[in-house]
Amino acid sequence: MEPKPDVMEMEDAKQNELNRFGDHVQQQQLTRRILLKLDTRILPMLALLFLCSFLDRTNVGNAKIIGLEKDLHITDHQYDVGLSVFYLTYICSELPSNLVLKKASPKLWLPFLTVLWGVITMCLGFVKNYAGFVAVRALLGIAEGGLLPGMVLYLSSFYRRGDLALRIGLFYTAASLSGAFGGLLARGLAEIGPRGGLEGWRWILVIEGLLTCVCGAASFLVLPNSVESATFLTPEEKEFGRERLLLDNPTSPEGTLAAEEDAFKWSEVRRGILEPQMWFSATAYFAILSGLYSFGLFLPTIIQNLNFAKDANQVQLWSVIPYAVAAVITVIVAFISDRLRLRGTVMLFTLPIAIVGYAVIANIDNPRVQYGMTFLMATGQYASVPCILVWMSNNSAGHYKRATTSALQLAIANCGGFVASMCPCLICPSPPPPNPNWAVGGSFNYPARDKPNFHRGHTIILGLLVFAWFMILLNVLYCAKVNRDKKNGKYDRFIGYNDDRNPNFKMVL
């Protein structure tokens, strides 16, 4: 039996590979220079793509309150079914998209998906009836589904594990800002119509879809495939960047990480599907996204029923502020998460902020207090997302296992869209009976009969967030147990493996 390698010796051996680039100070300067270039060239473009994604996903909420349902002659129930069909196709496309990302080339695949959903969004502005609305929303889900898991996987090929949360937090704030920007943009675009035979809500979809196509084309010119192909890096920076990434490799520096990443194995997909961490974090993320989707789709309705705003335009403006505050807090929390190298532990402190917000808004009638609680609801949920998004990527080694866990986590989590938008029977093609107790006028969570306080909907999300907190706690405890087992020699049979089973690969808590 081969002797067990000393962890510190292996770490020293890896670090020695970098010594040819100079002493510690020179390496730090080179690291900062590389990270700055990556941050200024890649992150802004990804943030722009994600902004487009979130706008094109939720702009129907803005279109709904200014005439979409009336012009298409559809009921609230049919509108909700259209939303649910989008989430179904979105979820189904995430894992396949991530598995083909590397072969298809990220530089081609991500821009292609963006341009495709931009064209589909424009088509949504020309639909004439319920069937067209549902069909186009289904196609939009297929096109958009691969973007977020693809971006998380893409970033993991440029940044080390301890660098990822802040970077994902920076581009994910686009989701928060899109709520603010989307409200302002929708207000402006709605003023265009009726013009050219199109109503105002149609112009929202057409112009936002066109902007998405332009951003997708621009991303093809900006995004590199890898550190080695990044034209904005010098030869020395490319080589150092690659060697630096290998520090996260659980085997020795002379391991065959690149070769193993290129070799697709169904066993790696199976390992990802059976990973307990993935199920803990995915179910927690499901609960969080249930709240986020409900919040994003129905915040305008909530504000409208608080009687703060006199018309739909003022509703859009009032919805700006909670998103803007959440964006700032999200970046701060992501920075702290990277500095502490903690993911789930940080979430154990951020999720209670949203829990308090939902607990209060569900039981208080004062409109000012209710509006104030929307700040806590947005902040607690959005600030938790970068941590949970990067957690599985941090704790999965081997390209195709990481691709599987990242995509599958998001696929399960995005089922939260059904909680936000679905009627009790998704596949029912006919409108619900005229029963005042039925969920008419909004969604299964926020039916019109519950206005103005929506106690039931807020309580459902409150329960889901409490569930998420316990799932995160279980995952933290599970990761700590795996680390103890590795330290105690229970994973020694995996010595030399170039994946997360290697005893030298420590789980991030």
Secondary structure, 3 states (H helix, E strand, C coil): CCCCCCHHHHHHHHHHCCHHHCCHHHHHHHHHHHHHHHHHHCHHHHHHHHHHHHHHHHHHHHHHCCCHHHHHCCCHHHHHHHHHHHHHHHHHHHHHHHHHHHHHCHHHHHHHHHHHHHHHHHHHCCCCCHHHHHHHHHHHHHHHCCHHHHHHHHHCCCCCHHHHHHHHHHHHHHHHHHHHHHHHHHHHHHCCCCECCECHHHHHHHHHHHHHHHHHHHHHHHCCCCCCCCCCCCHHHHHHHHHHHHHHCCCCCCCCHHHHHHCCCHHHHHHHHCCHHHHHHHHHHHHHHHHHHHHHHHHHHHHHHCCCCCCHHHHHHHCHHHHHHHHHHHHHHHHHHHHHCCCHHHHHHHHHHHHHHHHHHCCCCCHHHHHHHHHHHHHHHHCCHHHHHHHHHHCCCCHHHHHHHHHHHHHHHCCHHHHHHCCCCCCCCCCCCCCCCCCCCCCCCCCHHHCCCCHHHHHHHHHHHHHHHHHHHHHHHHHHHHHHHHHCCCCHHHCCCCCCCCCCCCCCC
